[in-house]
Every structure is written in structure tokens, then in C-alpha cells.
Amino acid sequence: MSAATKPLPKSVLISESCLQQRIRELGAQIFADYENQELVLLGVLRGSVLFFADLSRAIFSAQLENITREVQIRFEFVQLTSYHNNTQPSAVELIRSGSNYLKQRHILIVEDIVDTGQTLDFLCEHLWTLNPKTVKVCTLLDKPSKRRVPVPIDYIGFEVPDAFIVGYGLDYAQQYRNLPYIALLEST
């Protein structure tokens, strides 16, 4: 796709400073909820990578403020796909399934965005077959207007409108993931 035909981000929806402030708040809440426990942060590749990294550091920062308490964190990743270089979701596919040490562990899925709920529902069903203690969800962005499948979300960064958005890990055809903010994409 040439630069002339590629849709461009048209306006900032959530600034970098707003993102970072909310992630610090989420980190503090997750730290409080999992105090003195082991937690597996399960990042959903590729979109959640920036959020995952900043959230894990925010949890650690909360721990530094509470030196008598801790949360032991493990990292794990899964990779699913449902967009296939398009702006409309299709069938969910599991590309990389994660580790087999999730049995009897607290798992926190770290997602970039929940829109239809189909990908998250698929992943939760898969994880429950591994016999974890708990499975909870933390998403940076929630788009409830697109929900097709009801899914529980325990931690939400921001609710966003029904528009195609990019930046801070979210992409359009693998472009714009590196933007430090969330932006609306021009009509495609």
C-alpha cells in the first residue's frame, strides 16, 4: 500500500500523558488486589506489548510504595488474530498458546482493546481448560458499542467510541503501533 492510499491518523483521542496516568492508577489497583500473591500477566500479542510493559512497571512502582507487601509477577504471552489486515474482525485463531505452567495460578489477561468480545471469549475459554486459580482481564481500551459476546472485564483503562483507532500498540495493517498516544484513523 503506498503512502498516498494508506489511511492516516487524523486526531489524538487519548494523549500520552493521559495514558500514562491511567496506567499508573491501574497498576496501583492491581497491586492492591493481588497483594502478597503470585500473578501471571498474560499479554495478548502484538497490540498489548506497550501497555503490558508500562502496566508491569506501574505494578512494580506501586510495590515500591508498599515495601512490606509484594506481588510476584510472571510474564507470559499468547498470540491470536482476528483482523487479518482489515478493519473488520473475522474468525479468531490461536497462533501462540502460551505456557503450560498456568495451572493453579492467578492469570491477568492484558489486552489492548476489547470490542466484539469474540477474541477475549475465545481466550478465556482456552485458559480455563488449563485449570488456573482465577482468570481476570485488564484492557487498555473498551469499545462496548461493538460487543457481540458478553465478556467480564475487571480493569478498564478507557472506554472509546465506535471508530477505528491506532497507536500505543494498536495498528492498521501493522502500521502506527509506535505512536505514543491513541489516535482516530481516517475513514478507510
C-alpha positions, 0 to 999 in steps of 0.5 A: 500500500503506498503512502498516498492510499494508506489511511492516516491518523487524523486526531489524538483521542487519548494523549500520552500523558493521559495514558500514562496516568491511567496506567499508573492508577491501574497498576496501583489497583492491581497491586492492591488486589493481588497483594502478597500473591503470585500473578501471571500477566498474560499479554495478548500479542502484538497490540498489548506489548506497550501497555503490558510493559508500562502496566508491569512497571506501574505494578512494580512502582506501586510495590515500591510504595508498599515495601512490606507487601509484594506481588510476584509477577510472571510474564507470559504471552499468547498470540491470536488474530482476528483482523487479518489486515482489515478493519473488520474482525473475522474468525479468531485463531490461536497462533501462540498458546502460551505456557503450560505452567498456568495451572493453579495460578492467578492469570491477568489477561492484558489486552489492548482493546476489547470490542466484539468480545469474540477474541477475549471469549475465545481466550478465556475459554482456552485458559480455563481448560488449563485449570488456573486459580482465577482468570481476570482481564485488564484492557487498555481500551473498551469499545462496548458499542461493538460487543457481540459476546458478553465478556467480564472485564475487571480493569478498564483503562478507557472506554472509546467510541465506535471508530477505528483507532491506532497507536500505543500498540494498536495498528492498521495493517501493522502500521502506527503501533509506535505512536505514543498516544491513541489516535482516530484513523481516517475513514478507510 
